[in-house]
């Protein structure tokens, strides 16, 4: 199993999400995907992406505390 890095490049994020590099780039340019520009390259923090994705998926969940639980787990994992 391939281990995912904490900070990912555009290409690595595309592989992680199963999308094309062009799709990721468009999302970043439209400010739809959380990213940081380092020099001329985009970088993505895995935990931020995971929380962002979880937030996108919680609309269909009946438990409103689901995203909050994920955020707490992410913070605890950082310690």
C-alpha positions as CSV (number, residue, x, y, z in Angstrom):
1,X,0.0,0.0,0.0
2,X,1.4,3.4,-1.0
3,X,1.7,5.8,1.9
4,X,0.4,9.3,1.3
5,X,2.6,12.3,2.3
6,X,1.4,15.1,4.6
7,X,2.1,17.7,1.9
8,X,1.2,16.8,-1.7
9,X,2.0,18.3,-5.1
10,X,-0.7,18.9,-7.7
11,X,0.1,15.5,-9.3
12,X,0.0,13.7,-6.0
13,X,-3.3,15.2,-5.1
14,X,-4.8,14.2,-8.4
15,X,-3.6,10.6,-7.8
16,X,-4.9,10.7,-4.2
17,X,-8.4,11.9,-5.4
18,X,-8.5,9.8,-8.5
19,X,-8.9,12.9,-10.7
20,X,-6.9,14.5,-13.5
21,X,-4.2,17.1,-12.9
22,X,-6.2,19.5,-15.1
23,X,-9.4,19.0,-12.9
24,X,-7.4,19.7,-9.7
25,X,-5.8,22.8,-11.3
26,X,-9.2,24.2,-12.4
27,X,-10.5,23.6,-8.8
28,X,-7.6,25.4,-7.3
29,X,-7.8,28.3,-9.8
30,X,-11.5,28.7,-8.9
31,X,-10.6,28.6,-5.2
32,X,-12.7,25.5,-4.8
33,X,-9.9,23.3,-3.5
34,X,-7.8,24.4,-0.4
35,X,-4.2,25.0,-1.5
36,X,-1.1,27.0,-0.8
37,X,1.1,28.4,-3.5
38,X,4.8,27.9,-2.8
39,X,6.9,29.7,-5.3
40,X,5.3,28.8,-8.6
41,X,3.9,25.5,-7.4
42,X,0.7,24.5,-5.6
43,X,0.9,22.4,-2.4
44,X,-1.9,20.6,-0.5
45,X,-2.0,19.5,3.1
46,X,-3.5,16.1,3.4
47,X,-5.4,16.7,6.6
48,X,-7.0,19.9,5.1
49,X,-8.0,18.0,2.0
50,X,-9.5,15.2,4.0
51,X,-11.5,17.7,6.1
52,X,-12.6,19.5,3.0
53,X,-13.8,16.3,1.4
54,X,-15.6,15.2,4.5
55,X,-17.4,18.5,4.6
56,X,-18.5,18.0,1.0
57,X,-19.9,14.5,1.9
58,X,-21.6,15.4,5.1
59,X,-24.6,17.0,3.3
60,X,-26.1,13.6,3.0
61,X,-25.4,12.5,6.6
62,X,-28.0,12.8,9.3
63,X,-25.4,13.3,12.0
64,X,-24.5,17.0,12.1
65,X,-21.6,16.2,14.5
66,X,-19.7,14.1,11.9
67,X,-17.5,16.8,10.5
68,X,-16.7,18.2,14.0
69,X,-15.7,14.7,15.1
70,X,-13.3,14.4,12.1
71,X,-11.8,17.8,12.9
72,X,-11.2,16.7,16.5
73,X,-9.6,13.5,15.4
74,X,-7.4,15.4,12.9
75,X,-6.2,17.7,15.7
76,X,-5.5,14.9,18.1
77,X,-3.5,13.1,15.4
78,X,-1.3,16.1,15.0
79,X,-0.2,15.9,18.6
